[in-house]
Amino acid sequence: MPDNRVVVYKGPGQVGVENIDYPKLEIPDDVAKGLGLKKDAPHAAILKIVSTNICGSDQHMVRGRTTAPVGQTLGHEITGEVVEAGADVLFHKLGDICSVPFNIACGRCRMCGEGKTGVCLNVNPGRAGAAYGYVDMGGWVGGQADYVMVPYADFNLLKFPDREQALEKILDLTMLSDIFPTGYHGAYTAGVTTGSTVYVAGAGPVGLAAAYSAQLLGASAVVVGDMIPERLAQARSFGCETVDLREPGDLPDKIKQILGEPEVDAAVDAVGFEAKGHGEGAAEQPATVLNDIMTVARAGARLGIPGLYVTGDPGGVDENAKVGQLGVRIGLGWAKSHEFVTGQCPVKRYNRQLMNLILADKAHIAKAVNATVIKLDDAPTGYKDFDKGAARKFVIDPHGMVPAA
């Protein structure tokens, strides 16, 4: 069997690359035992990783801000080549290059039937929904690796129709596993449409993807707020207006200076539970962004919340925050008749259409998020740079298959 390596969480602020077994066509022990399923997985495929990305959600674990155990494998943004397929895989063949939704879904339960693949009922005994290499999301091995096993392959894999074209556009296509659909989901569920004005909180990769998606959806103006100048500059690079939240002043006043009024038609939280207050050197205030988007969204607006919120945060600022109980001004949202959409993005709802935009040369998401290719062995450095606020989306290329590398 070929060698296999994977990025592993080794304690707060530390990751390493370790050797692990080559994947088998088997589901994890905890999933099989917890749900009473057969361990053999003839419905699965093994993929040679073409590209796999570092995500802000991974960074939460690496900072020690989740209940992830030391040894947790990492990586849920996967694009790969099929190198082995089980007997029940009917519609994918060896050599196919595919995008893998970060949501692991069976394709057979009630939630999958309703298109809610982020909360599949048959892939995680602990709760609805699972992901590769993520705490509390089942025991599925992460994809920041050389090889990975994908269950229910016919349902989960999105095949790229032309191998050569896919490799040429792989830096865009690699974003289909998570952040492009997630950013699009944030903007779409916030009701962004032709002529909308939009506020996106956070200029990390998901925030940038949400801002770019808002433009694709026809927004007339997209305002992005953040506290890192390099990330704000990246948002401006594709036509967004920006607000530096380190500077004094109220957010509605800053938006009024840009748009002529202090409210927007739609707002997106792309920050999540590690949010900070406003101002230079502001401390962590985890409800800040949720309260901000309620404040600046007009009455009757919808709020897209792809930013991650957790039920267990050992580093929470107080006992409430440690269990995900935050000081959200729900009365404000109620008074303004806001609609909230939270939770994992159901990637399969969007990935095929977004793939078509990329292949038609009408979406250039890699440029928008400043995709930067690194080797698997350089993943620890990528994590450190990302944690410092680098305005980049790190794409790991384990096998030298990414042309831009």
SULDAQUI-V547398 format. One record per residue. RES is the residue in three letters. SS is DSSP state (helix for helix, strand for strand, loop for the rest). PHI is phi as a letter, one per 30 degrees, with the letter a starting at -180 (none if undefined). NEAR is the number of other C-alpha atoms within 10 Angstrom. Layout:
res->RES ss->SS phi->PHI near->NEAR
res->RES ss->SS phi->PHI near->NEAR
//
This chain:
res->MET ss->loop phi->none near->6
res->PRO ss->loop phi->d near->9
res->ASP ss->loop phi->d near->10
res->ASN ss->loop phi->b near->16
res->ARG ss->strand phi->b near->21
res->VAL ss->strand phi->b near->27
res->VAL ss->strand phi->d near->26
res->VAL ss->strand phi->b near->25
res->TYR ss->strand phi->d near->26
res->LYS ss->strand phi->c near->18
res->GLY ss->strand phi->k near->17
res->PRO ss->loop phi->e near->16
res->GLY ss->loop phi->i near->16
res->GLN ss->strand phi->b near->16
res->VAL ss->strand phi->b near->22
res->GLY ss->strand phi->b near->18
res->VAL ss->strand phi->c near->19
res->GLU ss->strand phi->b near->14
res->ASN ss->strand phi->d near->13
res->ILE ss->loop phi->b near->16
res->ASP ss->loop phi->d near->12
res->TYR ss->loop phi->d near->15
res->PRO ss->loop phi->d near->18
res->LYS ss->loop phi->c near->17
res->LEU ss->loop phi->d near->19
res->GLU ss->strand phi->b near->19
res->ILE ss->loop phi->d near->24
res->PRO ss->loop phi->d near->19
res->ASP ss->helix phi->e near->15
res->ASP ss->helix phi->d near->18
res->VAL ss->helix phi->d near->21
res->ALA ss->helix phi->d near->19
res->LYS ss->helix phi->d near->13
res->GLY ss->helix phi->d near->15
res->LEU ss->helix phi->c near->15
res->GLY ss->loop phi->i near->11
res->LEU ss->loop phi->c near->15
res->LYS ss->loop phi->d near->12
res->LYS ss->loop phi->d near->15
res->ASP ss->strand phi->d near->14
res->ALA ss->loop phi->b near->23
res->PRO ss->loop phi->d near->17
res->HIS ss->loop phi->d near->20
res->ALA ss->loop phi->c near->25
res->ALA ss->strand phi->b near->30
res->ILE ss->strand phi->c near->23
res->LEU ss->strand phi->c near->27
res->LYS ss->strand phi->d near->23
res->ILE ss->strand phi->d near->25
res->VAL ss->strand phi->d near->25
res->SER ss->strand phi->a near->32
res->THR ss->strand phi->a near->28
res->ASN ss->strand phi->c near->28
res->ILE ss->loop phi->d near->21
res->CYS ss->loop phi->c near->22
res->GLY ss->helix phi->e near->20
res->SER ss->helix phi->d near->16
res->ASP ss->helix phi->e near->20
res->GLN ss->helix phi->d near->20
res->HIS ss->helix phi->e near->20
res->MET ss->helix phi->d near->23
res->VAL ss->helix phi->d near->25
res->ARG ss->loop phi->d near->16
res->GLY ss->loop phi->i near->20
res->ARG ss->loop phi->c near->19
res->THR ss->loop phi->b near->24
res->THR ss->loop phi->c near->15
res->ALA ss->loop phi->e near->21
res->PRO ss->loop phi->d near->14
res->VAL ss->loop phi->e near->16
res->GLY ss->loop phi->j near->14
res->GLN ss->loop phi->e near->22
res->THR ss->strand phi->d near->30
res->LEU ss->loop phi->b near->27
res->GLY ss->loop phi->j near->25
res->HIS ss->loop phi->b near->28
res->GLU ss->strand phi->c near->29
res->ILE ss->strand phi->b near->31
res->THR ss->strand phi->b near->28
res->GLY ss->strand phi->a near->25
res->GLU ss->strand phi->c near->22
res->VAL ss->strand phi->d near->25
res->VAL ss->strand phi->c near->16
res->GLU ss->strand phi->a near->19
res->ALA ss->strand phi->b near->23
res->GLY ss->loop phi->d near->19
res->ALA ss->loop phi->d near->11
res->ASP ss->loop phi->c near->14
res->VAL ss->loop phi->d near->19
res->LEU ss->loop phi->c near->11
res->PHE ss->loop phi->c near->10
res->HIS ss->loop phi->b near->18
res->LYS ss->loop phi->b near->15
res->LEU ss->loop phi->e near->13
res->GLY ss->loop phi->j near->14
res->ASP ss->loop phi->d near->18
res->ILE ss->strand phi->c near->28
res->CYS ss->strand phi->b near->27
res->SER ss->strand phi->c near->27
res->VAL ss->strand phi->c near->29
res->PRO ss->loop phi->e near->28
res->PHE ss->loop phi->d near->28
res->ASN ss->strand phi->d near->27
res->ILE ss->loop phi->d near->30
res->ALA ss->loop phi->b near->30
res->CYS ss->loop phi->d near->21
res->GLY ss->loop phi->i near->21
res->ARG ss->loop phi->b near->13
res->CYS ss->loop phi->d near->15
res->ARG ss->helix phi->e near->14
res->MET ss->helix phi->d near->19
res->CYS ss->helix phi->d near->20
res->GLY ss->helix phi->d near->12
res->GLU ss->loop phi->c near->10
res->GLY ss->loop phi->i near->15
res->LYS ss->loop phi->c near->21
res->THR ss->helix phi->d near->29
res->GLY ss->helix phi->d near->23
res->VAL ss->helix phi->b near->24
res->CYS ss->loop phi->e near->26
res->LEU ss->loop phi->c near->22
res->ASN ss->loop phi->c near->25
res->VAL ss->loop phi->b near->29
res->ASN ss->loop phi->a near->25
res->PRO ss->loop phi->d near->20
res->GLY ss->loop phi->d near->15
res->ARG ss->loop phi->a near->14
res->ALA ss->loop phi->d near->16
res->GLY ss->loop phi->j near->23
res->ALA ss->loop phi->b near->28
res->ALA ss->strand phi->a near->25
res->TYR ss->loop phi->d near->27
res->GLY ss->loop phi->h near->26
res->TYR ss->loop phi->b near->23
res->VAL ss->loop phi->d near->19
res->ASP ss->loop phi->i near->19
res->MET ss->loop phi->c near->20
res->GLY ss->loop phi->i near->25
res->GLY ss->loop phi->c near->23
res->TRP ss->loop phi->d near->29
res->VAL ss->loop phi->d near->25
res->GLY ss->loop phi->d near->24
res->GLY ss->loop phi->c near->31
res->GLN ss->loop phi->d near->31
res->ALA ss->strand phi->a near->31
res->ASP ss->loop phi->d near->26
res->TYR ss->strand phi->b near->29
res->VAL ss->strand phi->b near->26
res->MET ss->strand phi->c near->26
res->VAL ss->strand phi->c near->31
res->PRO ss->loop phi->d near->26
res->TYR ss->loop phi->h near->21
res->ALA ss->helix phi->d near->28
res->ASP ss->helix phi->d near->19
res->PHE ss->helix phi->d near->18
res->ASN ss->helix phi->d near->23
res->LEU ss->strand phi->d near->24
res->LEU ss->strand phi->c near->22
res->LYS ss->strand phi->d near->23
res->PHE ss->loop phi->d near->19
res->PRO ss->loop phi->d near->12
res->ASP ss->loop phi->b near->11
res->ARG ss->helix phi->d near->16
res->GLU ss->helix phi->d near->11
res->GLN ss->helix phi->d near->11
res->ALA ss->helix phi->d near->20
res->LEU ss->helix phi->d near->19
res->GLU ss->helix phi->d near->14
res->LYS ss->loop phi->c near->19
res->ILE ss->helix phi->d near->24
res->LEU ss->helix phi->d near->23
res->ASP ss->helix phi->d near->23
res->LEU ss->helix phi->d near->27
res->THR ss->helix phi->d near->29
res->MET ss->helix phi->d near->30
res->LEU ss->helix phi->d near->30
res->SER ss->helix phi->d near->26
res->ASP ss->loop phi->a near->26
res->ILE ss->helix phi->d near->28
res->PHE ss->helix phi->d near->30
res->PRO ss->helix phi->e near->29
res->THR ss->helix phi->d near->28
res->GLY ss->helix phi->d near->28
res->TYR ss->helix phi->d near->31
res->HIS ss->helix phi->e near->28
res->GLY ss->helix phi->e near->33
res->ALA ss->helix phi->d near->35
res->TYR ss->helix phi->d near->21
res->THR ss->helix phi->d near->20
res->ALA ss->loop phi->d near->25
res->GLY ss->loop phi->i near->22
res->VAL ss->loop phi->d near->29
res->THR ss->loop phi->a near->19
res->THR ss->loop phi->e near->13
res->GLY ss->loop phi->i near->13
res->SER ss->loop phi->d near->19
res->THR ss->strand phi->c near->21
res->VAL ss->strand phi->b near->28
res->TYR ss->strand phi->c near->32
res->VAL ss->strand phi->c near->30
res->ALA ss->strand phi->d near->29
res->GLY ss->loop phi->j near->27
res->ALA ss->loop phi->c near->29
res->GLY ss->loop phi->d near->26
res->PRO ss->helix phi->e near->30
res->VAL ss->helix phi->d near->28
res->GLY ss->helix phi->d near->32
res->LEU ss->helix phi->d near->31
res->ALA ss->helix phi->d near->29
res->ALA ss->helix phi->d near->34
res->ALA ss->helix phi->d near->34
res->TYR ss->helix phi->d near->26
res->SER ss->helix phi->d near->25
res->ALA ss->helix phi->d near->32
res->GLN ss->helix phi->d near->24
res->LEU ss->helix phi->d near->17
res->LEU ss->loop phi->d near->18
res->GLY ss->loop phi->j near->14
res->ALA ss->loop phi->e near->21
res->SER ss->loop phi->d near->14
res->ALA ss->strand phi->a near->20
res->VAL ss->strand phi->b near->26
res->VAL ss->strand phi->c near->22
res->VAL ss->strand phi->c near->28
res->GLY ss->strand phi->c near->24
res->ASP ss->strand phi->a near->23
res->MET ss->loop phi->c near->22
res->ILE ss->loop phi->c near->18
res->PRO ss->helix phi->e near->18
res->GLU ss->helix phi->d near->15
res->ARG ss->helix phi->d near->26
res->LEU ss->helix phi->d near->23
res->ALA ss->helix phi->d near->15
res->GLN ss->helix phi->d near->22
res->ALA ss->helix phi->d near->30
res->ARG ss->helix phi->d near->17
res->SER ss->loop phi->d near->14
res->PHE ss->loop phi->b near->15
res->GLY ss->loop phi->j near->15
res->CYS ss->loop phi->d near->20
res->GLU ss->strand phi->d near->19
res->THR ss->strand phi->b near->24
res->VAL ss->strand phi->b near->19
res->ASP ss->strand phi->d near->18
res->LEU ss->loop phi->d near->23
res->ARG ss->loop phi->d near->17
res->GLU ss->loop phi->d near->13
res->PRO ss->loop phi->d near->11
res->GLY ss->loop phi->j near->11
res->ASP ss->loop phi->d near->12
res->LEU ss->helix phi->e near->21
res->PRO ss->helix phi->e near->17
res->ASP ss->helix phi->d near->15
res->LYS ss->helix phi->d near->19
res->ILE ss->helix phi->d near->22
res->LYS ss->helix phi->d near->14
res->GLN ss->helix phi->d near->11
res->ILE ss->helix phi->c near->14
res->LEU ss->helix phi->c near->16
res->GLY ss->loop phi->i near->10
res->GLU ss->loop phi->b near->13
res->PRO ss->loop phi->d near->18
res->GLU ss->loop phi->b near->23
res->VAL ss->strand phi->b near->24
res->ASP ss->strand phi->d near->22
res->ALA ss->strand phi->a near->31
res->ALA ss->strand phi->b near->34
res->VAL ss->strand phi->b near->38
res->ASP ss->strand phi->c near->29
res->ALA ss->loop phi->c near->29
res->VAL ss->loop phi->c near->26
res->GLY ss->loop phi->j near->21
res->PHE ss->loop phi->d near->24
res->GLU ss->loop phi->c near->21
res->ALA ss->loop phi->d near->21
res->LYS ss->strand phi->c near->20
res->GLY ss->loop phi->d near->18
res->HIS ss->loop phi->d near->22
res->GLY ss->loop phi->j near->14
res->GLU ss->loop phi->e near->12
res->GLY ss->loop phi->i near->10
res->ALA ss->loop phi->d near->13
res->ALA ss->loop phi->d near->12
res->GLU ss->strand phi->d near->15
res->GLN ss->loop phi->b near->18
res->PRO ss->loop phi->d near->24
res->ALA ss->loop phi->c near->20
res->THR ss->helix phi->e near->21
res->VAL ss->helix phi->d near->28
res->LEU ss->helix phi->d near->27
res->ASN ss->helix phi->d near->17
res->ASP ss->helix phi->d near->21
res->ILE ss->helix phi->d near->26
res->MET ss->helix phi->d near->29
res->THR ss->helix phi->d near->20
res->VAL ss->helix phi->c near->23
res->ALA ss->strand phi->d near->25
res->ARG ss->strand phi->d near->18
res->ALA ss->strand phi->e near->19
res->GLY ss->strand phi->i near->15
res->ALA ss->strand phi->d near->22
res->ARG ss->strand phi->c near->26
res->LEU ss->strand phi->b near->29
res->GLY ss->strand phi->c near->29
res->ILE ss->strand phi->b near->30
res->PRO ss->loop phi->d near->27
res->GLY ss->loop phi->e near->27
res->LEU ss->loop phi->d near->17
res->TYR ss->loop phi->b near->20
res->VAL ss->loop phi->b near->16
res->THR ss->loop phi->c near->12
res->GLY ss->loop phi->b near->17
res->ASP ss->loop phi->b near->24
res->PRO ss->loop phi->e near->15
res->GLY ss->loop phi->c near->15
res->GLY ss->loop phi->e near->19
res->VAL ss->loop phi->d near->14
res->ASP ss->loop phi->a near->12
res->GLU ss->loop phi->d near->13
res->ASN ss->loop phi->d near->12
res->ALA ss->helix phi->d near->22
res->LYS ss->helix phi->d near->18
res->VAL ss->helix phi->c near->15
res->GLY ss->loop phi->i near->16
res->GLN ss->loop phi->c near->16
res->LEU ss->loop phi->c near->18
res->GLY ss->loop phi->d near->14
res->VAL ss->loop phi->d near->16
res->ARG ss->loop phi->d near->15
res->ILE ss->helix phi->d near->13
res->GLY ss->helix phi->d near->10
res->LEU ss->helix phi->d near->14
res->GLY ss->helix phi->d near->23
res->TRP ss->helix phi->d near->13
res->ALA ss->helix phi->d near->10
res->LYS ss->loop phi->c near->16
res->SER ss->loop phi->h near->15
res->HIS ss->loop phi->d near->18
res->GLU ss->strand phi->c near->17
res->PHE ss->strand phi->c near->15
res->VAL ss->strand phi->b near->16
res->THR ss->strand phi->b near->16
res->GLY ss->loop phi->j near->13
res->GLN ss->loop phi->e near->22
res->CYS ss->loop phi->d near->26
res->PRO ss->loop phi->d near->24
res->VAL ss->helix phi->e near->27
res->LYS ss->helix phi->d near->25
res->ARG ss->helix phi->d near->14
res->TYR ss->loop phi->b near->16
res->ASN ss->helix phi->d near->24
res->ARG ss->helix phi->d near->17
res->GLN ss->helix phi->d near->12
res->LEU ss->helix phi->d near->21
res->MET ss->helix phi->e near->25
res->ASN ss->helix phi->d near->14
res->LEU ss->helix phi->d near->14
res->ILE ss->helix phi->d near->19
res->LEU ss->helix phi->d near->20
res->ALA ss->loop phi->d near->9
res->ASP ss->loop phi->i near->11
res->LYS ss->loop phi->c near->12
res->ALA ss->loop phi->b near->19
res->HIS ss->loop phi->b near->16
res->ILE ss->helix phi->d near->24
res->ALA ss->helix phi->d near->22
res->LYS ss->helix phi->d near->16
res->ALA ss->helix phi->d near->22
res->VAL ss->loop phi->c near->29
res->ASN ss->loop phi->h near->19
res->ALA ss->strand phi->d near->21
res->THR ss->strand phi->b near->18
res->VAL ss->strand phi->d near->23
res->ILE ss->strand phi->b near->20
res->LYS ss->loop phi->d near->16
res->LEU ss->helix phi->e near->24
res->ASP ss->helix phi->d near->18
res->ASP ss->helix phi->c near->15
res->ALA ss->helix phi->e near->24
res->PRO ss->helix phi->e near->18
res->THR ss->helix phi->d near->14
res->GLY ss->helix phi->e near->23
res->TYR ss->helix phi->d near->22
res->LYS ss->helix phi->d near->16
res->ASP ss->helix phi->d near->14
res->PHE ss->helix phi->d near->19
res->ASP ss->helix phi->d near->15
res->LYS ss->loop phi->d near->10
res->GLY ss->loop phi->j near->15
res->ALA ss->loop phi->e near->18
res->ALA ss->loop phi->d near->24
res->ARG ss->loop phi->b near->22
res->LYS ss->strand phi->c near->25
res->PHE ss->strand phi->d near->24
res->VAL ss->strand phi->c near->27
res->ILE ss->strand phi->d near->28
res->ASP ss->loop phi->c near->26
res->PRO ss->loop phi->d near->23
res->HIS ss->loop phi->c near->14
res->GLY ss->loop phi->i near->15
res->MET ss->loop phi->c near->13
res->VAL ss->loop phi->d near->19
res->PRO ss->loop phi->e near->12
res->ALA ss->loop phi->d near->14
res->ALA ss->loop phi->d near->12
//
